[in-house]
Amino acid sequence: SLYDAIKASLPQGIEIETEQYAHISTDDVQGALVHYARSRAKRAILETLASGEYVSFSDLETLTGVSNVANHMRALEREGLVRVETVMERPKVRPKKISHVRLLFPWTREEKMREAVTILEKRAPKQVNVLTTLYTAYKQGRESMPLAELLQAAGASSGTVRALVEKELVVVEQVEKIRRYASHFTEKFVQHVLNPDQQRALEKVTAYIDKGEFEAFLLYGVTASGKTQVYIETLRHALDAGKTALVLVPEIALTPQLVFRFTSAFGDDVIVMHSRMGLGERYDAWRLVREEKVRVVVGVRSAVFAPLKNLGVVIVDEEHEATYKQSDMTPRYHARDVAVVRARFNDCPVVLGSATPSGESWHNSVEKKYHRVCLPRRVENIPLPRIIVVDLREARKAGTLHGSLSGELIDAVRERLKRKEGVILLQNRRGYAPHLECRDCGHVESCDNCSISLTYHKVQHRLRCHYCGASRAVPEACPRCGGADLETVGTGTQRVEEDLERYLPDARVIRMDLDTTTHKRAFDTYLSAFADRQADILLGTQMVAKGLDLPHVTLVGVINADNQLFLPDFRSGERTFQLLTQVSGRSGRTTTEGEVIIQTAHPDHPVIQKVVRHDYELFIEEELDVRRKLNYPPFTRLVLLECSGSDESKTAAAAARLSEMIPKQSKLLSRSEVTPAAIYRVNRRYRFHILLRVRKSADPGNRLFRAYIYTVIQKWHAEKDHRGVRLTIDVDPQEFM
């Protein structure tokens, strides 16, 4: 909806929310209870309100267990039994103001200050300390001082300041304090002179900045080819032309290093926007942008809506990443696509950068919709890392697999420890083990709310659902058969960390995953520590695989390359290739040769083999050929319809009815049958999917489909049988689980 779109473009917390409150308005409560003897919900509401106090609708739902309180309240209000009032609540976030102390005129003049000091120095030395501290600050160009800073510097109390206010020597004022997110990441970063490939790429983009015209560029460059340096020089050109710039990154983990490099180049002109910032920091960042006090925004998906004026260039780093798509709430937008549209509206170029472009972007460059610019070699012609594949099946047979680590990987890590070089290990699964299984009966502990196994977290010794967040203690015995032989199956980052402690006890390890990076500065802290060589091994999920430029890393190990390869998703091969290529690119980015060890049970798989050969172009050509034959994007447009509800049979019937309304084949689209989602239940809601393939040739701009599906949805919603069933529409879905 328009409301959802506007809300997505504004900082969280500024909206003025309303809360509805109810209180009893009849003297005959007992009579009302008798009247509604057969309505459990209305009786519960009336009993809760009987005390005469105002109670909010949300509290009523909690206290009574009644859902849809508003519906019941309308009936009670019509009969005069309750009165409902709507209260406007203050926004959650507002400008932050702090007390500042300022010298009043004429006490800012030297002779008047001497006069005041002479009068006060014997009977009020603390007041003299405050005055001289303020005067010194004034002479240094500071009009005022924060009260807390002043009290500490002068060794005084707030009572001292109050006395000076009464003497009309100083005034206390409320001054706004801008909450600006400060990254603590540091590194030794040297900006290099652009090589000929980088210079050509820069000139092509800046030509459109100068002309003030739209053009979409696909900056296709191998890992460590210097894309970031091209970004910096592109931004410099835009700023020199008096324009602003927007830079999107796919992961919060990538912001510390990029922000440090951009800040090194452009100082306070750079502002960060991402969800790990506090509400106040995000609000103030948004206002600084809107008031044109900063000119470069670096942020994740939602930063695409930053209120930049006079936009000169938009950059989308690692454009292939699925995290640019907002899939868990409306509006379900893809930030990369929004960035392209925004650049078009603002008559400026957009640069989509990647070593492994998405199939859609590569196809657009083939079709000349995007201008492809290539960086075919690493900076200073440093060779790409050598990739070694370890067959996990053979390692198990030979007895050379030590927990999750092969003998080859352990030996390679030991060699780096001797040479004091860095190691990155990727295991794209957090926790200790994906599930807990009874060896007697095969029972697997599953989530009560979701149709998914619970992940074992050893540090907390708890089982946790990674979908709804529910957790519970590890059972002493199997709930089904009572057996005590419970086994953790599979490998997460916690188990790999344990294996490293066992087989490489001298190694200093930093683990980065969602469990270890919950606090605000975690990414900055861990990446700075690893860059500063306070640890030997950086172990983590996919957040350690992308975009990081750490020159001392000469070895990358992939614990299990098969985690994503066989998911029920037509992009699983593409995403596996991208992840393995990206993490491989973290190795050997300086003169020391890099090495990558990939552990897999499928060493001959075509995706693995093309990763070994660093052959993205062959991979994507074959991948797109398969998609063309099977009618998958980018040759068609997919739309995922999902019906979800707490009543399984009602939800299934609603999905079936929706399917009946859409023809299986038409000139515009084709429809799949209704299927249960791969993860059938999430948060106690059952999920059914219908997949539509919209023919691009019949509807290039998607206008016909939008009009058609709107009509279908209106008709479906009008049928009362579907109440309680939620319908979501995801155009160009990025995941199908």
N, C-alpha and C positions, 0 to 999 in steps of 0.2 A: 504494500500500500504506500501511498504518498507519505503517510505518517512514519512508517518504518524507514523509508528512505531518508527523510529529514532527520529522524532520530539518529540514524547511523552516521550522519555527517556532523553531529554535534558532540561535544565532550560529555561523557557520562556524568550525571549528577546535577546538571544545570536546570533540568526540567522541573517545573512546579507541579508536584503531584497532589492529588486529592485523596482524601480518606473519608469514607462514609461511616457515620456513627449512628447508633439507634438507641432509643430508650423507651421504656414502657409509657403509654399515654392513656391507659385505662385504670380505673380504680378497682375494677372487678377482674383481677388476675385469675382467681379461681374459676370464675365463669368462663373465661377465655380458654383455660386449660381443659375444662369439661367439653367446650365446643370443639376443640381440636384433639379430642381423646384418641382418634384414629390416625392422627398425623404425628408420627414420632419426631419428625424434623421441626415442625412448628411448635410442638410442646417443649422440645429442648431449648429452642430459641426463647420462648416466653419465660421458661423457668430461669434461664440465665439472666434475662433482663428484669426479673421480678424485684431485684434490690433497688431499682430506680436509677442506677448509674448508667452513664453513657458507655457503650461498648462498641468498639470498631468492628466492621464486618469481618476483617481478617482474624481478630481475636475470637469472634463468635464461631468461625469455622474451626478454630483450634479447640475451643472449649467444648463445643457441642459435637464435633465430628461430622457436622452437616456440610456437604458440598453445595455449591450454588445457593449460598445464603441470600444473595440479592433477589433471586426469584421468589423465595418464600417471604422475604421482607416486603415485596410489593403487595402480596396478598394481604399480609397483616396490616400494612399501612392503609390499604383501601378500606379495611373494616374499622379503622380508627384505633387499633390496638397498640400500635407503635408509632413513633415519630422518627423520621430519618433526617439527619443533617449532614451536609457535605462541608468538610473543613479543608481549606487550602493549606498545604504543608510547605515549609520553607525548603528551598533547594538544598541538596546535600552539600553542595560546594559553593563557596563564595570567595571573593578576594580576601586574603589574609592580611590583617593589619596588626602592627605592633607599636608599642609606645616608643617615641623618639623624644629626646630632650634637646632643646635649642636655646642658646643665649639670646636674650632680648636686647634690642638696641636701647641705650647706647653702650651697654656693657661689652659689646664686641670691640669697642675702641680701647687701645692699650692703656691710656691714662685712667679711664673709668674702671677698667679691670683692676689696675693697681689700687685704686681707691677702695674698691670692694674688698680686695684681699687684705688691705691694711685694717679695715674695720673688723673683719671676721676672723683673722688668723689666730687670735688668742682665745676667743670664746667659742668658735665653731670651726676647728681645723678640718673636719670632714667636709663641711660646705666649701671650704677653700679648695680642697682636693677636687671636688666636683667641678667647680668653676674653672680651675686651671686646666683640668683635663679637657673640658669643653672648649676652652679658649685655644689650647694647643691644636685640637682637631679643627677648629675654625680657621686657624692660620694655615693649616694644611689643605684647606679647600673643602672641608666637610661642614655643611650647614648645620647638621645635627648628628646626634649619636643615638643608637638604640639604647633604651634604658638599661637592659640587662648588661650590655657591654660596658656602659658607663659605670654602673655600680661595681662591676668587677675591677675595672681599671682604676677607679678612684678609691676602692676599698670602703665604699659607703653603703647606706641602706636607702630604701625607698622613702623613709621618713626624712632623710637629709634632703632629698630632691623636693619633697613636699614643702619643706621649710623655705627653700629657695624660690619655689613657685609663689608662696605667700609674700615673700619680699619683692616679688616682681622682677627677679633677676633672670629667671629661666621660664620656659613654657614647655609643657608636655603635650605632644601632638600624636595623633594616630596616623601612621604612615604605612602605606601598603608594602608588603614584602613579597616579592616575586618568588614563587617556589619553582626553582629551575633544577631539573634533573641533572645531576653531575655524575658522569661516568668516572670510575676510579681505575679504568684499564690504562696501562701504559706499555709502551714497547719502544724499541729502537727502530725507527722507521726513516728510511732515506728515500726521498723522491728522486727517481731516475729520469734522465733525459729520454724522451720517447724515441722508440726505434721507428724505422720507416713504416712498418705495418700499423703501429699505434698512431703515428702522425697522419697517415691516410684516413684512418677511421675517424680521428678527431676532426679533420678538415671537412669530411663529408657531413658530419653532424652539425658543426658550427656554421656551415653555410646556410642551413635552414634556420638556425637561431638568428643569424643576421637578417635573413629575408623575412622572418616572422611568418613562416609557413609550416604547415603540418607535414611530417613525414615519419613513418614508422621504420626504425632500423632494428634489424636482428644482429646484434654484436656476437658473432659466433667465434669464440676463442678457446683454445685448449686451456686446461688448468695451468695457472701461473703464467699466462700470456700477457698479463699486465692490464686487465680490464679495469681494475680499480684506478690505476693511474690515468687511463683514458677518461674515466668518470670525473676525476678531480680536475683535469684540464678542461673538460667540457663545462663543468660548473664554474670554473674560473672565467671562462669566456662569457657565460651567461651573466654572471655578476658584473663583469667589466662593462657589459652592455646595459647595465642598470635593470636587469631582470631577476626573477626569482627562480628557484629550482626545487624539485621534489625528487627524493630518492627513496625507493621502496626496497625493503629486504624481507625475505620470507620468514626468518626466525629471529626472535629476540636475542638468541645467542650470537648472532652475527653483528648486532648493533655496536657492542663496545669497541671492537677493532675498527670498524668503518667510521664510527663517530670520532674516535681518536685521530684517525687520519684526516678526516674532513675538518675537524677542529684545528688540527695542526696547520692546515692550509688556510682556513677561513675564520678562525677564532670564534667570537660570540655571534657570528652570523648564522651559526648552525644550531638548530634545536631538534630535540629527539621527541618522538611520539610513539609510545607502545604501552601495552596493558600492564606491564609490571610497575609502571609509575603510579604514584598515588593519585587520587582523584584531583587533589589540589594542583599537583604538578602538571597533570594533563590539561586541566582548565587554564592554568596560567600559560602553558605552552601554546594552546589554541589562541588565547588572547594576544600573545606576543606576535603570532603569525598574522592574525587579523588586523592588528594595529601597525603592521609593516615594520616591526622592530627587529625581526630576523628575516633572512632571505633564503635560507636553505633548510628544508625539513627532511630529516632522515627518520623513517619509521616503518612499522610493519603494515599489514593489510589496511587497517582503518585510516592510516595516514594519507591514503589516496584522496580523502575528503578535506584535507587541510586547507583553510581559507586563504591560500596564496593568491596575491594579485600580480598581474603582469608576469605571468608564468613564462619562463624562457625555455625550459627543458624538463622532461620527465624521464627518470631512469628507473628501470625495474631490474634489479640484480637477481640472478638465479631465477629467471622468469619461468622456468619449467616447474617450479615447486608447487605441489598441490595445496600447501598451506595458504596460498594466495586466495583460495576459494573459501568463502564463509559458508559452511555446510550445516552448521548446527542451529542456526536461527535465521529469521528473516531480517533484512533482505538477503537472499542467497546469491551474493554477487561474487564475481571473480575480479580481484583488485587489478590484475594485469590487464584485463579487458576494459575495466573502468579507466585505467590509466591511459590506454590508447584513445578511448573516447574523449577523455578530458583534454588530452593533448590536441585532438582534432578541434574541439570547441575553442581552445585557447590559441590556435594557430602557432603551434610550436612542435618541435620534434620530440619523439619518444624513443628511448633506447632500451631494447629488451636484451639483456646480456645473459649468456650461458655458455658453458662448455658442452652442455648436453641439452639443446633446445627441445621443448615439447614438440610432439608430432604436429600439433596444430600450427605452432609458429614456424616450424620448418616448412610445412606445406604452404603456408602463406608466403614464405620467401621464394619457394619454387614457383608459385603462381604470380609472383611480382607484386603482391599486396604489401609485403614488407621488403625493404631494401637490405639485402644481406651484406654485412661487412665482416671480413674474416681476420682473425689473428691466428695464423696457422702454426706458430711456434712459440715456445716459451721465451721469456725475456732473457737476453744474452745467450740465446740458443742452448739453454740448459736442456739436457735430454729428459724425456718423460721417464717415469720410474719403471724399473723392471718388475713384471708381475709374475709371481709364482703361484700355482694352484696346488693345494694339498687335498688329496682325495680322502675324505673322512672315513669312508668305508674301508679303504686299504689301511689307514692308520689304526682303526680299531682292530682289524685282523692281525696287524703286525705288533700290536701292543704298544704303539708309540703315541697314543692319545692319552694325555694326562689331564683328566677332567675335561675341560673345554679347550685345552691348549694342545696342539700337536707338537711333536718333538722339534720339527723345523721352526715353528714359531718361537718356541722357548729359546732355542739356540740363537735365533736372529735377535731376539730381545736382549739376551745376555751380551751379545757382541756390541749392541748399541749402548748398553750400560757401561761397558768397558771404555767405549769411545766417548762417553758422556754426551750422547746424542739423544734426541727426543723420539718417543714412540706414541702413536695414536692407535688405539684398539677400538673397533666398532662392533657392538652387539646391539642390534636394533630391537631390543626387548628389555624392558626394565623389570625390577623385582629380582627374586632369587630363582624362581622356577614358574613356568606358566600354569602348572596345575599340580595338585596333590592327589595321588592315586592309591587305592588299596590294592596291594599285590595279591590278596586272597580272592576278592570278588570283582575287582576292576572298577569299583565305584570311584568317580571323580567328584570332588567337592565343587559345587556350582553355586552361583549367586541366586538368592531367592527372588531377586527382582528382575534378573536378566538371564537369557539363555546362553550363558558363557561361563567357562570355568573360572574359579577364583585363583588369582596369582599369589604365590607364597612369597612373603617379604620376611626374610630371616632376621633382619635387625630388630624389627618390632615383634617378630614371631607371631605374625597374623596373616590371615588370608584376606585379600582385598580385590574388589571388583574395579577394573579400570574403566568401566562405563558409567556406573551410577555412584561409585565411591564407597559403597557399603563394605564393611569389614567385620571380621569376627575372629575369635581365637582359634588356634589350630586344635582340632579334636584329639583327644588322647587315643581314641579308637574309632574304627570305621562306623559311621552312623547306620550303615545298611547291615553289615554282617557282624559287627563287634570285633573284627580283627584288629590287631595292634600293628600290623606290618604296613605302615603308610610310607609311601615313597614320593619324593619330589621328582617330577618328570620335566625335562627340558632345561633350558639355560637362559637366565636373565643376567643383567649387568652385575647384580650382587654376587651371583655364583662365580662369574668370571673374576671378580675382585677377590673372592676367596681363593680361587685357583692360583691367582698371581701371588697372593700371600704365601701359599703353600710351596709353589715351585720356583718363585723368584722372590725370596723373602727380603732381599736387600733393596728391591725396587720401591721407589716412592710413587704412590698411585693417587691420582685425582679422578674421582668418578663423577661424571656429569650426566644426569638424567632428570626426569621430572621429580623424583624423590629427593634429590640432593640440591635442587636449584629453586626451592620454594621461597627462600628469602630474597628480598628485593635486589641486593647487590651480588647475588651468587654468581651470575655469569661473569661480571667484571672481576670478582675476586679470584675465581678459579682460572679464568683465561690469563689474567695477569700473572698469577703464580706459576702457571705452566710456561708462559712466555719468558718469565724471569728465571726459569730452570730450577724452581723450588720443588719440582716433581719430575720424575723420569717418564712416566706413562700417563697419558690422558685417555681414560676409558669412558665410553659413553654410547648413547643411542645416536640417532641420526643428527642430533644437534652438533656433534663433533665432526661431522662428515663434510660440511659445506662451507665454502667461502673463507675459512680460516687460513691465514698466511703466517706460518710459524717456521722461520728459516732453519731452525735446528732439528726439525723433524726429518729423519731419514728412513723411518720404517713405519708402515701402516699395516695393521693386521685386521682381517675381517674374520670374526669368530665363526659365524655361520652365514654364508651368502644366500642360503635357501629360504630364509624366513618369509620373504615377500614374493618369491619367484612363482609360487603355485597358488596364490590367492585367487578367488573367483572374480577376477577383474580383468577386463581386456587390456588394461594398462600395466599389469603386473610385470611383464617383461621389460617394458620401457622404464618403469620406476626402479627395477632392480639394476638395469644397466646404468641409469643416472646415478643411483646411490653409490654403486661400486666405483664408477668412474670419478665421481666427485671426491669420495674419500681417498681414492688412490692419488688424486691430485694434491693431497696435503703433503705428500712425501717428496723429498729431494728437490726443493724449490730454490736451492742455491747450488754452489759448485760441487758439493758432495752428492754422489749418485744416490738416488732414492730407490727403495725396494718396497714391494707390496706382497703380502702373503694372504691369499684368499682361501679359506677353508670351506669346502663344499662337498656334499655327497653326490653332486652331479657335475663333475669336471668337464664333461663333453657337451654340456648344454650349449646351444648356439649363443645364448646371451653371455654366458661366462667366457666363451671363446672370443667373442668380439670385444669384451672388456680387456682381455689379455692383450689383444692386438691394438688396443686404443683406436678402434675403427668405428667411430660414431656414425659416419656417413653411410657405411655399408649396413650397419644395424638399422638406421632409421629408414633407409630405402626399402629394405626387406619388410620391416614392420609396417610401413605405410602400404606396401603392396598387399599384405595380408588383410589389412583393415579395409582396403578398397573392395576386395573380394567379399568380405563379410559384412560390408555396409556399416562400418563403425566410423566415428569421428577420425579425421576431419572431413570425411566424405558425406556425413549425415549429421543431423543435430539430435542428440539424445535428450529426452526429458523423462525424469523419474517421478512418478506419482506414488506417494506413500500414504496409505491409510493406517492410522495407529489408534488404538483404544484399549481400555482396561478389560473390556468384555470380548473374549476371543471370537465367539461365534458371530456377534453383532458386527465386529470389525471386519471379519471375513465376508459377511454378507454385504456390507457397505462397499468393500473393494470390488466384489463381484458385480454389484449394481453399477458402479462407476465404469467397470470394464464393458458392460453391456451397452453403455451409452456411446462408446467410442468404437467405430468400425475396425475390424481386424486389418483391413487393407483399404486404402483410398488413394486418390491422387496426391493428397497432402502428406499422409503418414501411414505407418504400420504400427500395430499394437501387439505386445506380448500377452501371454496369459497372466492371470494373477498368480504370483508366487510368494511364499513366505520369505521374508528377508533372511539373509545368511545368519544374522544374529536376530533370532525370531522375536525376542522380547527384551526390551530395555526399559528400566525403571517401571516395571510392572505394566508396560504397554506393549500389546502385540502389534506386529508390523507386517504389512503386506505391500508388495511392490507391483507396479505396472510400468513397463518400460515402453516408451514411445520413440520411434525413429521418424523424425520429420525430414522430408525430402528437401534439401537445400535448393535443388533446381526448381522446385515448385513454389518455394517461399524463401527467396534469398534474404529478405530483411526480417523474417519471422513475424511479419504483421498478420498474415492470414491465420497462423497458428494461434497467436495471442487472442485474436477475436474469437476463434473457434473454441479454444479451451475455456475462455471466460464464460461462454454460453453454456458449455457442458457443466462447469462447476456451479453456476447459478442454479441450474436445473437440479443438480445432485443435492445441493444444500437445501433446496426447497422441500425435499422429501424428509419428513419428520423422523423416519426410521433411522437416520444416520446421526442423530444427536448423540454427543459423547464420543464421536469418531472424528479425529483430526486428520485433515487432508493437507499435505505439503507438496509443493511442486518445485522440483529442482531442475532448472534448465542447465544443460552442460554439467551434469554431476561429475564429481571427482572421486567419489567412492560409492560403493554399492553394498556395503556390508549391513 
